[in-house]
Amino acid sequence: MTFSRRLALHIAVMIMGGNIAGGMAAAKAPDQIILTPQSPEALIVVKTDWWQPAPSMLSAFKLILSSYADGDEKLTSGMFSGNVMLEARQKKFVDGYLIASIKPGRWVVQSYSQQDKWALCFNAASLQFEVKLGEVLYLGRFDALFHRRQLTMQAVSTGRASISGYGFADFFDLTDGPQFEPVEEAGLAAAKAMLATRAPGVTAPVTTVTFAPATFGTGSTLFAERKCGGYFNSSAKPKKSAS
């Protein structure tokens, strides 16, 4: 691989891994967030784990959500738009929760990644959900530790536990999709209490997510290598045979 190709691939990986936050708005401090029932956007809230990231890394993991066309079973996000990144950086946690702005519409959990080197692509077994304007949608507790173990097993079993340079490994067609615990009344109440205390400018109603199963097609890099959420995203629907 030539240097120019390695460099271009590295830039593409950084964009899709979230280092260059294409389409991902910078997060505000919770006490600066304003969201009312009349607001044109929405918020999502997730409770999850944090651990000390690898040296030189700022986040323990990244969870990417993408806009989604259910009827086409296809991501509608682009390289620079249509994605929301939940980044497990210690300073972004609010009492154990991550908060992110999101646009109304249908969304799907695209991928879980670590160290900008490895990612679990949930193309074969994901979750979709609907976001309405002027609401706070509580997704529940995301079991990041489960996916940390899952990613480690994938990397070791495929001989990609060590990746040098600008390399990146996507793991596709997984049996286990994103793991969210069902939201119980006590969990919803705790999320509401956190927002009331830490984000007093949020007066929009807090509702519980309704997940549904989802699949989506994958894309590619500029060099025609399969990529989760890359260029030229395809549909997961079987192609109709020519009659």
KEVEX-495744 format. One line per field, with one value per residue: residue number from 0; residue in one letter; x, y, z of N, C-alpha, C, CB in turn. Coordinates in pm, whole numbers, plus 50000, padded with zeros to 5 digits. Atoms other than C-alpha are relative to their C-alpha. Glycine has a CB too. Layout:
<nodes>
n (NUM ...) .
res (A ...) .
n_u (X ...) .
n_v (Y ...) .
n_w (Z ...) .
ca_u (X ...) .
ca_v (Y ...) .
ca_w (Z ...) .
c_u (X ...) .
c_v (Y ...) .
c_w (Z ...) .
cb_u (X ...) .
cb_v (Y ...) .
cb_w (Z ...) .
</nodes>
This chain:
<nodes>
n (0 1 2 3 4 5 6 7 8 9 10 11 12 13 14 15 16 17 18 19 20 21 22 23 24 25 26 27 28 29 30 31 32 33 34 35 36 37 38 39 40 41 42 43 44 45 46 47 48 49 50 51 52 53 54 55 56 57 58 59 60 61 62 63 64 65 66 67 68 69 70 71 72 73 74 75 76 77 78 79 80 81 82 83 84 85 86 87 88 89 90 91 92 93 94 95 96 97 98 99 100 101 102 103 104 105 106 107 108 109 110 111 112 113 114 115 116 117 118 119 120 121 122 123 124 125 126 127 128 129 130 131 132 133 134 135 136 137 138 139 140 141 142 143 144 145 146 147 148 149 150 151 152 153 154 155 156 157 158 159 160 161 162 163 164 165 166 167 168 169 170 171 172 173 174 175 176 177 178 179 180 181 182 183 184 185 186 187 188 189 190 191 192 193 194 195 196 197 198 199 200 201 202 203 204 205 206 207 208 209 210 211 212 213 214 215 216 217 218 219 220 221 222 223 224 225 226 227 228 229 230 231 232 233 234 235 236 237 238 239 240 241 242) .
res (M T F S R R L A L H I A V M I M G G N I A G G M A A A K A P D Q I I L T P Q S P E A L I V V K T D W W Q P A P S M L S A F K L I L S S Y A D G D E K L T S G M F S G N V M L E A R Q K K F V D G Y L I A S I K P G R W V V Q S Y S Q Q D K W A L C F N A A S L Q F E V K L G E V L Y L G R F D A L F H R R Q L T M Q A V S T G R A S I S G Y G F A D F F D L T D G P Q F E P V E E A G L A A A K A M L A T R A P G V T A P V T T V T F A P A T F G T G S T L F A E R K C G G Y F N S S A K P K K S A S) .
n_u (50085 49919 50021 50119 50119 50008 50042 50142 50076 49994 50093 50137 50025 50017 50133 50103 49982 50047 49898 50048 50141 50088 50141 50021 49988 49923 50087 50002 50009 50142 50071 50018 50094 50138 50091 50139 50087 50010 49870 50000 49917 50030 49883 50000 49926 49959 49917 49904 49878 49876 49877 49882 49967 49862 49912 50017 50141 50081 50128 49999 50064 50091 50120 50049 50138 50015 50135 50033 50123 50046 50053 49890 49897 49880 49957 50015 49895 49886 49873 49995 50132 50088 49949 49985 49901 49993 49859 49982 49890 50035 50054 50132 50101 50075 50051 50010 50080 49957 50111 49965 50106 50034 50110 50115 49994 49971 49858 49957 49868 49912 49875 49927 49858 49900 49864 49995 49935 50091 50142 50106 50105 50124 50082 50085 50087 49994 50123 50043 50093 50051 49980 50093 49947 50036 50010 49880 50024 49909 49975 49972 49859 49927 49903 49874 49906 50031 49942 49854 49962 50033 49900 49875 50012 49995 49864 49909 50036 49972 49859 49982 49988 49901 50010 49899 50015 50133 50095 50127 50074 50144 50052 50135 50090 49994 50124 50043 50010 49981 50062 50063 50089 50135 50015 50101 50050 49898 49894 50050 50008 49864 49957 50071 49942 49871 50023 50056 49893 49881 50036 50128 50058 50075 50138 50072 50036 49906 50074 49920 49985 50060 49910 50046 49885 49962 49880 49966 49887 49874 49943 49863 49905 49973 49923 50090 49992 50125 49993 50126 50032 49907 50063 50083 50072 50094 50115 49989 50103 49952 50028 50097 49942 50057 50098) .
n_v (49881 49880 49906 49917 50081 50016 49874 49980 50094 49951 49886 50054 50070 49898 49940 50098 50034 49889 49902 49883 50024 49962 50010 50025 49871 49997 50012 49889 50036 50025 49883 49907 50058 49952 50079 49986 50078 49932 50002 50075 50119 50087 50052 50140 50023 50140 50034 50100 50020 49935 50056 49926 50038 50033 49883 49907 49992 49914 50064 50145 50054 49912 50064 49918 50013 49945 49987 50131 50020 50134 50069 50040 50064 49932 49878 49879 49906 49984 49986 49877 49966 50111 50088 49950 50080 50000 50023 50029 49925 49979 49866 49988 50068 49920 50095 50134 49994 49922 49923 49950 49942 50086 49947 50091 50095 50139 50023 50137 50012 50043 50070 49979 50006 49971 49960 49964 50111 50115 49966 50097 49946 50068 50004 50120 50015 49873 49946 49871 49930 49874 49882 49892 49868 49948 50102 50068 50143 50077 50129 50101 50029 50069 50089 49984 50105 50115 49978 50002 50141 50047 49947 50070 50135 49991 49965 50112 50117 49973 49967 49856 49939 49893 49930 49894 49895 49945 50109 49998 50126 50007 50136 49995 50115 50057 50057 49916 49858 49909 50049 49902 50060 49942 49887 50016 49874 49939 49947 49878 49897 49956 49914 49873 49928 49949 49885 49890 49944 49962 49929 49935 49938 50102 50010 50091 50126 50112 50121 50122 50046 50124 50058 50104 50059 49933 50038 49900 50033 49933 49920 50033 49890 49955 50104 50114 50091 49995 49909 49976 49858 49930 49946 50089 50094 50083 50050 50138 50079 50078 49940 50072 50060 49950 50093) .
n_w (50000 50010 49890 50025 49972 49855 49941 50031 49918 49862 49987 50005 49874 49896 50015 49964 49860 49918 49965 50071 49967 50108 49969 49859 49933 49876 49883 49905 49859 49973 49950 50111 50095 49996 50083 49960 50089 50129 50067 50126 49989 49886 49929 49956 49876 49986 49885 50045 49923 50039 49946 50043 50137 50032 50008 50113 50038 49913 49967 49983 50119 50072 50051 50110 50046 50135 50052 50053 50078 49963 50117 50087 49917 50049 49933 50082 49960 50090 49932 49923 49945 49970 49895 49864 49931 49855 49974 49857 49939 49859 49977 50063 49920 49904 49901 50060 50124 50115 50057 50134 50083 50114 50081 50009 50110 49965 49979 49977 49936 50109 49966 49875 50034 49898 50035 50141 50070 50012 49986 50021 50088 49964 50121 50009 49882 49929 49943 50053 49914 50053 49917 50030 49965 49869 49896 49953 50015 49916 50064 49899 49972 50106 49937 50073 49962 50085 50133 49983 50008 50134 50092 49972 50054 50145 50041 49974 50080 50141 50014 50018 49868 50011 50128 50002 50099 50026 50018 49928 50017 49976 49989 50056 50000 49865 49946 49888 50029 49886 49877 49912 49902 49999 49908 49896 49946 49914 50086 50063 49895 49971 50112 49986 49886 50044 50088 49921 49918 50074 50124 49968 50120 50075 49950 50090 49934 50009 50035 50013 50138 50048 50099 50091 50070 50124 50073 50101 50086 49970 50106 50035 50004 50136 50067 50016 49887 49926 49886 49930 50009 50087 50119 50082 49914 50074 49926 49954 50067 50113 50130 50080 50120 50125 50055) .
ca_u (50000 50144 50186 49915 49670 49757 49712 49376 49258 49372 49175 48864 48898 48936 48619 48416 48566 48463 48800 48682 48327 48150 47787 47835 47767 47999 47849 47748 47791 47466 47385 47402 47157 46819 46543 46171 45869 45879 46244 46316 46562 46575 46811 46908 47033 47224 47357 47676 48020 48354 48700 49049 49118 49435 49737 49702 49326 49071 48768 48704 48475 48253 47897 47776 47409 47306 46994 46805 46548 46355 46176 46505 46703 46971 47176 47091 47387 47683 48046 47976 47613 47349 47553 47550 47848 47830 48189 48282 48522 48535 48464 48152 47981 47712 47655 47712 47508 47598 47378 47369 47165 46983 46749 46395 46360 46444 46782 46979 47273 47553 47872 48081 48451 48764 49098 49011 49139 48858 48481 48182 47945 47586 47467 47318 47151 47087 46819 46621 46414 46215 46301 46040 46113 46113 46163 46428 46454 46605 46768 46841 47167 47409 47623 47959 48149 47968 48087 48437 48457 48289 48536 48833 48710 48659 49005 49181 48988 49055 49422 49375 49453 49742 49701 49984 50000 49680 49510 49150 48937 48559 48385 48066 47765 47765 47510 47497 47375 47383 47301 47059 46887 46507 46411 46229 46036 46317 46571 46357 46299 46674 46740 46473 46625 46970 46838 46641 46954 47227 47040 46774 46728 46575 46198 46100 45926 46145 46020 46141 46274 46090 46344 46274 46507 46698 46949 47136 47378 47741 47947 48305 48618 48741 48948 48648 48720 48409 48332 48063 47898 48144 48076 47806 47594 47385 47054 47029 46731 46795 46823 46535 46630 46579 46269) .
ca_v (50000 50335 50618 50828 50539 50475 50843 50863 50551 50695 51016 50816 50600 50909 51059 50740 50674 51017 51192 51432 51485 51505 51585 51546 51864 51961 51868 52142 52134 51999 52325 52503 52274 52426 52198 52274 52091 52351 52289 52169 51905 51645 51481 51123 51002 50677 50526 50328 50228 50404 50262 50403 50416 50294 50527 50825 50761 51008 50778 50425 50360 50528 50435 50562 50615 50677 50806 50517 50427 50132 50050 50030 49878 50133 50397 50746 50911 51043 51094 51441 51425 51205 51058 51102 50988 50894 50919 50760 51031 51080 51453 51392 51172 51336 51123 50808 50925 51045 51313 51405 51627 51447 51540 51400 51094 50726 50612 50290 50180 50154 50053 50027 50108 50127 50303 50409 50068 49816 49835 49607 49675 49596 49560 49212 49258 49612 49825 50111 50377 50692 51035 51313 51682 51851 51535 51368 51002 50775 50471 50294 50133 50034 49735 49858 49593 49321 49477 49529 49152 49086 49308 49144 48797 48904 49058 48758 48491 48661 48729 49106 49174 49398 49659 49891 50217 50339 50000 49951 49641 49631 49314 49251 49019 48964 48750 48975 49327 49632 49542 49777 49678 49723 50052 50010 50274 50330 50376 50633 50819 50831 50975 51239 51332 51368 51603 51809 51859 51884 52024 52261 52417 52092 52117 51881 51556 51253 50938 50579 50443 50181 49965 49748 49504 49642 49541 49761 49733 49834 50077 50093 50301 50492 50183 49949 49792 49703 49962 50011 50341 50430 50561 50412 50256 49968 49816 49496 49386 49102 49227 49136 48899 49018 48866) .
ca_w (50000 49897 50145 49977 49998 50363 50440 50262 50443 50776 50714 50620 50932 51151 51005 51047 51388 51509 51546 51281 51392 51058 51127 51501 51694 51976 52311 52554 52929 53079 53255 52917 52738 52658 52535 52555 52408 52126 52038 51681 51802 52078 52326 52394 52731 52788 53108 53054 53177 53173 53217 53182 52807 52643 52652 52414 52381 52518 52521 52644 52347 52089 52002 51665 51579 51219 51052 50900 50634 50775 50449 50262 50552 50477 50654 50530 50697 50501 50579 50712 50824 50977 51262 51638 51842 52208 52323 52657 52775 53149 53128 52916 53173 53382 53692 53487 53184 52835 52677 52309 52080 51801 51517 51493 51275 51266 51393 51417 51631 51376 51556 51870 51842 52056 52011 51654 51546 51593 51551 51588 51299 51394 51034 51083 51423 51536 51700 51550 51721 51651 51788 51809 51820 52159 52364 52574 52480 52744 52582 52909 53016 52740 52839 52710 52904 52708 52382 52517 52566 52232 52048 52220 52123 51761 51739 51893 51701 51365 51431 51439 51803 51694 51422 51328 51141 50980 50985 51099 51153 51118 51233 51036 51039 51416 51596 51903 51844 52073 52432 52608 52929 52938 53102 53431 53619 53871 53592 53415 53741 53805 53458 53513 53850 53693 53426 53677 53885 53624 53320 53456 53111 52986 53032 52749 52846 52915 52746 52724 52396 52197 52016 51714 51534 51238 50973 50727 50440 50463 50263 50146 50160 49857 49780 49766 50105 50305 50570 50833 50746 50473 50126 49901 50178 50048 50152 50355 50146 49901 49545 49319 49042 48688 48533) .
c_u (50089 49970 49874 49873 49983 49950 49852 49912 49996 49902 49856 49965 49977 49862 49892 50013 49963 50108 49975 49850 49908 49855 49970 50025 50079 49905 50013 50006 49853 49924 49980 49899 49861 49917 49860 49914 49987 50131 49996 50085 49960 50131 49984 50088 50026 50080 50095 50124 50113 50115 50117 50036 50148 50084 49983 49856 49923 49873 50017 49940 49916 49884 49940 49856 49990 49852 49971 49869 49955 49953 50107 50107 50138 50033 49980 50100 50107 50128 50003 49864 49925 50049 49999 50098 49988 50141 50023 50130 49958 49933 49862 49892 49937 49933 49976 49920 50077 49877 50044 49878 49976 49882 49883 50014 50029 50151 50028 50137 50094 50119 50050 50147 50088 50132 50017 50073 49906 49856 49912 49892 49873 49905 49900 49900 50007 49864 49971 49900 49964 50022 49902 50059 49951 49980 50139 49970 50106 50014 50028 50150 50061 50112 50132 50100 49976 50070 50152 50051 49977 50105 50135 49998 50008 50143 50096 49970 50029 50146 50027 50005 50101 49991 50096 49965 49858 49894 49876 49927 49854 49962 49852 49919 50000 49864 49943 50004 50019 49916 49951 49908 49862 49989 49886 49964 50106 50113 49960 49994 50139 50053 49933 50059 50135 49983 49948 50109 50112 49970 49866 49934 49922 49862 49914 49967 50106 49920 50097 50002 49917 50090 49926 50123 50028 50124 50029 50119 50123 50047 50141 50088 50016 50077 49923 50017 49874 50015 49862 49970 50096 49928 49908 49928 49894 49883 50028 49896 50060 49962 49902 50068 49930 49905 50019) .
c_v (50124 50093 50082 49922 49978 50126 50025 49907 50044 50115 49949 49929 50100 50062 49904 49957 50113 50096 50131 49990 50050 49981 49978 50129 49989 50000 50122 49944 49985 50123 50107 49950 50058 49912 50011 49912 50062 49997 49916 49874 49920 49965 49851 49991 49851 49985 49889 49999 50088 49925 50081 49958 49968 50128 50074 50010 50085 49930 49851 49930 50109 49918 50094 49964 50066 50015 49880 50000 49856 49923 49949 49920 50055 50120 50117 50107 50006 50011 50121 50040 49873 49903 50072 49908 50018 49956 49987 50063 50038 50135 50019 49928 50096 49902 49861 49995 50076 50064 50052 50060 49909 50061 49901 49908 49860 49978 49854 50004 49939 49917 50039 49988 50034 50037 50039 49895 49885 50046 49878 50067 49920 49985 49885 49987 50127 50036 50135 50063 50134 50111 50109 50133 50041 49894 49956 49851 49924 49860 49888 49980 49917 49920 50003 49890 49871 50015 50011 49856 49944 50045 49929 49860 50000 50026 49882 49884 50019 50039 50148 50072 50114 50060 50118 50108 50052 49892 50015 49871 50019 49853 50003 49874 49926 49946 50088 50147 50085 49958 50117 49928 50064 50110 49970 50136 50071 50061 50128 50113 50055 50091 50136 50084 50059 50124 50120 50071 50060 50080 50070 50070 49904 49985 49911 49871 49893 49873 49882 49954 49875 49948 49901 49942 50073 49934 50110 49952 50079 50079 49955 50123 50045 49897 49869 49894 50017 50083 50018 50149 50078 50070 49894 49894 49925 49961 49857 49910 49919 50067 49914 49946 50054 49896 49981) .
c_w (50000 50116 49980 50028 50149 50066 49976 50083 50145 50021 50000 50130 50112 49992 50048 50144 50093 50043 49930 50003 49890 50038 50145 50077 50129 50118 50089 50142 50035 50048 49893 49897 50023 49906 50059 49908 49860 49922 49873 50003 50123 50069 50020 50124 50011 50129 49957 50086 49948 50063 49946 49858 49982 49994 49868 49952 50100 50048 50017 49879 49935 49947 49896 49966 49863 49965 49909 49924 50022 49878 49907 50073 49965 50086 49905 50039 49893 50080 50092 50058 50036 50103 50135 50071 50150 50037 50150 50051 50140 50021 49938 50078 50099 50096 49941 49871 49892 49938 49864 49933 49880 49927 50000 49879 50050 50002 50025 50068 49897 50047 50139 49967 50120 49934 49854 49917 49971 50019 49978 49916 50023 49880 49998 50114 50083 50058 49937 50096 49938 50102 49955 50044 50138 50107 50043 49997 50081 49940 50100 50020 49888 50065 49921 50034 49921 49865 50006 49990 49859 49899 50019 49940 49848 49951 50015 49906 49852 49976 49978 50135 50001 49861 50005 49898 49990 49984 50086 49971 50038 50008 49965 50032 50134 50042 50110 49962 50123 50120 50086 50096 49990 50106 50098 50059 50085 49916 49931 50101 50033 49890 50008 50113 49963 49915 50078 50080 49917 49874 50019 49881 49914 50064 49910 50072 49977 49976 49985 49855 49973 49889 49912 49930 49869 49939 49899 49918 50039 49880 49969 50015 49855 49920 49994 50108 50083 50127 50060 49996 49916 49885 49939 50084 49921 50090 50045 49933 49886 49868 49922 49874 49877 49942 49851) .
cb_u (49904 49975 50121 50000 50009 50136 50083 49974 50059 50142 50021 49985 50117 50106 49974 50007 50139 49934 50139 50056 49964 50033 49940 50092 49862 50094 50034 49875 50070 49986 50074 50133 49997 49992 50045 49954 49863 49956 50108 50048 50150 49923 50018 50050 49921 50083 49913 50037 50041 50003 50016 50118 49960 50008 50146 50087 49939 49964 49897 49922 49913 50073 49897 50089 49899 50070 49980 49995 50022 49888 49909 50063 49996 49982 50150 49858 50062 49982 50112 50051 49918 49971 50143 49861 50140 49890 50087 50001 50039 50123 50095 50005 50062 49893 49870 49938 49863 50076 49958 50058 50039 49967 50047 49869 50106 49931 50050 50005 49993 50050 50107 49956 50031 50019 50094 50069 50118 50037 49961 49941 50044 49929 50089 50085 50041 50050 50010 49938 50060 49849 50148 49864 49959 49877 49919 50043 50004 49948 50116 49936 50016 50056 49945 50061 49989 49846 49942 50040 49921 49861 50017 50025 49870 49906 50051 49987 49854 49909 50057 49886 50040 50143 49853 50138 50044 50004 50066 49913 50064 49919 50024 50007 50039 50047 50025 50089 49867 49965 50098 49922 50057 49894 49972 50051 49875 50056 50039 49861 49935 50093 49968 49851 50014 50077 49900 49891 50057 50078 49994 50021 50108 50077 49938 50083 49864 50088 49920 49943 50147 49852 50120 49896 49975 50027 49984 50032 49965 50107 49998 50008 50138 50077 50133 50021 50128 49952 50059 50006 49994 50104 50107 50086 49937 50070 49872 49984 49888 49943 50130 49879 49990 50111 49857) .
cb_v (50000 50071 50094 50050 49865 49961 50116 49977 49859 50045 50102 49902 49908 50108 50039 49880 49959 49947 49947 50010 50068 49921 49892 49887 50058 50124 49873 50088 50106 49892 50059 50026 49847 50152 49851 50149 49987 50142 49946 50088 50038 49871 50071 49903 50053 49954 49956 50025 49853 50150 49848 49975 50111 49923 49958 49958 49858 50128 50029 49962 49877 50075 49969 49982 50065 49910 50136 49898 50030 50008 50091 50122 49845 50043 49990 50055 49959 50122 50009 50111 50085 49928 49954 50007 50036 49905 50114 49848 50126 49989 50103 49945 49880 50093 50053 49908 50068 49911 50118 49888 50144 49855 50029 50080 50041 49901 50084 49920 49913 50121 50030 49898 50094 49881 49888 50134 49950 49892 50110 49948 49994 50075 49990 49878 49876 50112 50011 49985 50020 49989 50051 49976 50106 50078 49880 50049 49957 49993 50013 49869 49927 50101 49855 50135 49971 49985 50126 50063 49918 50051 50151 49992 49936 50110 50120 49953 49968 50110 49924 50058 49895 49947 50048 49942 49953 50087 49869 50124 49888 50074 49940 50019 49904 50105 49859 49975 50032 50143 49912 50107 50015 49890 50132 49905 49976 49895 49897 49976 49942 49879 49932 49976 49907 49894 49963 49948 49893 49879 49901 50101 50062 49864 50138 49971 49952 49988 50021 49888 49973 50021 49933 50056 49850 50149 49862 50137 50026 49899 50147 49945 49958 50132 49980 49937 50026 49858 50137 49948 50059 49904 50046 49932 50074 49874 50006 49993 50092 49858 50020 50091 49848 50035 50049) .
cb_w (50123 49868 50014 49855 49927 50057 49944 49852 49989 50035 49885 49883 50035 49988 49853 49909 50026 50119 49966 49852 50132 49876 49922 50051 50029 50004 50079 49981 50091 50101 50116 49933 50012 49959 49990 49995 50062 50022 50096 49890 50006 49956 50136 49887 50125 49877 50124 49855 49997 50043 49964 50097 49905 49867 50017 49885 49991 49928 49892 50127 50033 49885 50115 49876 50101 49897 49924 50111 49848 50102 49925 49936 49982 49853 50044 50012 50135 49910 49899 49914 49898 49879 49967 50076 49952 50064 49941 50025 49915 50087 49945 49859 50073 49929 50060 50098 50027 49897 50095 49913 49953 50047 49855 49992 49899 49901 50117 49866 50132 49925 49896 50113 49884 50095 50032 49983 50080 50105 49902 50137 49849 50111 49879 49996 50086 49908 50154 49858 50141 49965 49992 50068 49895 49988 49949 50145 49850 50147 49905 49962 50134 49895 50008 50031 50151 49979 49938 50137 50104 49958 50019 50151 50045 49950 50081 50146 50018 49948 49886 49914 50103 50028 49971 49971 49868 49877 50030 49960 50084 49887 50143 49849 49889 50100 50052 50124 49937 49959 50080 49918 50143 50025 49922 50111 50084 50097 49898 49938 50126 50018 49866 50025 50121 49922 49889 50094 50091 49964 49879 50109 49918 49999 50011 49872 49949 50131 49868 50090 49969 49951 50069 49896 49972 50025 49930 50066 49854 50043 50037 49857 50062 50002 50071 49865 50086 50034 49958 50147 50134 49946 49897 49895 50119 49945 49914 50151 49947 50005 49920 49964 50004 49899 50029) .
</nodes>
